[in-house]
Amino acid sequence: MRFERILIGASGFADGSTSLDAAPFELDKASTDLTDLGDVFEIAGMPFSGIPNSWLEAGAGMKKQWRMYGPNGAPLVDIDFDGHHGQQNPHAHNWDGTTRDHGWPVSILP
C-alpha cells in the first residue's frame, strides 16, 4: 500500500458536533500486542503508528483520508472524505488510545 505524507498545521477543529448513529470500535487488547506489530499495523485503512506530530494522506486508489499523529506517534484524528456510516463529507473521527469514535462533522477550511 502506498501512503503520501502531507504537511498541514495542527490547528484545532471546531466543535460543531451532532449525534450520529455510527458505533465506535475498539481493539481486543488481550489478543493484540501493540508493541510488536511488525512493519505496519493498519486500523481504519491507515497505519496505526506514524511519525510523531505529522499527517498522513492515503495514497492513490484508496479512499480519501487524512490521519493526524500525536507526539507519541499514535493516531489523534482521522478526517474522512467519503460518506459512510451516515456521515457527511468531510467528517472526523477522534482517537482515544486504540478506540476510534463514531465521527463528527468537520470543516477543513479555517
C-alpha positions in Angstrom: 0.0 0.0 0.0 1.2 3.5 -0.8 0.8 6.4 1.6 1.8 10.0 1.0 3.0 12.5 3.6 1.3 15.9 3.7 2.1 18.9 5.9 -0.8 20.7 7.4 -0.8 22.9 10.5 -2.1 21.0 13.5 -4.7 23.6 14.5 -7.7 22.6 16.5 -11.1 21.7 14.9 -14.4 23.4 15.5 -16.7 21.5 17.8 -20.0 22.0 15.9 -20.8 18.3 16.6 -24.0 16.4 16.3 -25.0 13.0 17.5 -24.7 10.3 14.8 -25.5 6.6 14.8 -22.1 5.1 13.8 -20.7 2.9 16.6 -17.1 3.2 17.8 -14.8 0.2 17.7 -12.0 -1.0 19.9 -9.1 -3.4 19.5 -9.2 -6.5 21.6 -6.2 -5.6 23.8 -6.0 -9.2 25.1 -5.1 -10.6 21.7 -3.3 -7.6 20.1 0.1 -6.5 21.4 0.6 -3.0 20.0 4.3 -3.0 20.9 5.1 -5.9 18.5 3.3 -5.2 15.3 6.0 -5.7 12.7 6.4 -3.3 9.9 2.9 -1.8 9.5 -0.3 -2.4 11.5 -3.3 -0.8 9.9 -6.6 0.2 11.5 -9.3 2.1 9.7 -7.3 1.8 6.5 -4.2 3.7 7.7 -1.0 2.7 9.6 -1.7 2.8 13.3 1.6 4.4 14.2 3.3 7.2 12.4 5.9 9.9 12.6 5.1 12.0 15.8 3.2 15.3 15.1 2.6 14.5 11.4 -0.2 14.0 9.0 -0.5 11.1 6.6 -2.7 11.0 3.5 -3.9 7.8 1.9 -2.3 7.0 -1.4 -3.8 6.8 -4.9 -6.5 4.2 -5.3 -7.5 4.3 -1.6 -10.4 6.1 0.0 -9.6 9.8 0.6 -8.5 10.0 4.2 -6.0 12.0 6.4 -4.7 10.9 9.7 -3.0 13.1 12.3 -0.5 11.5 14.7 0.3 12.9 18.1 3.6 13.4 20.0 4.0 9.6 20.6 3.2 8.6 17.0 -0.3 7.3 17.9 -3.3 8.5 15.9 -5.3 11.5 17.2 -7.7 12.3 14.4 -8.9 10.8 11.1 -10.5 13.0 8.5 -12.6 11.0 6.0 -13.7 12.5 2.7 -16.2 9.8 1.8 -19.7 9.3 3.2 -20.0 6.2 5.3 -22.0 5.2 8.4 -24.4 8.0 7.6 -21.7 10.7 7.9 -21.5 13.9 5.9 -18.4 14.8 3.9 -15.9 15.5 5.3 -16.1 14.2 8.8 -13.6 13.4 11.6 -13.1 10.5 13.9 -11.2 11.2 17.2 -9.0 8.6 18.8 -8.7 7.7 22.4 -5.9 5.2 22.7 -7.0 2.3 20.4 -10.6 3.4 20.2 -11.9 5.5 17.3 -15.2 7.3 17.9 -18.2 7.3 15.6 -17.3 10.6 13.8 -18.3 14.3 13.8 -18.9 16.9 11.1 -15.7 18.9 10.3 -14.6 21.7 8.0 -11.1 21.7 6.7 -11.4 25.4 6.0 -10.1 27.9 8.6 
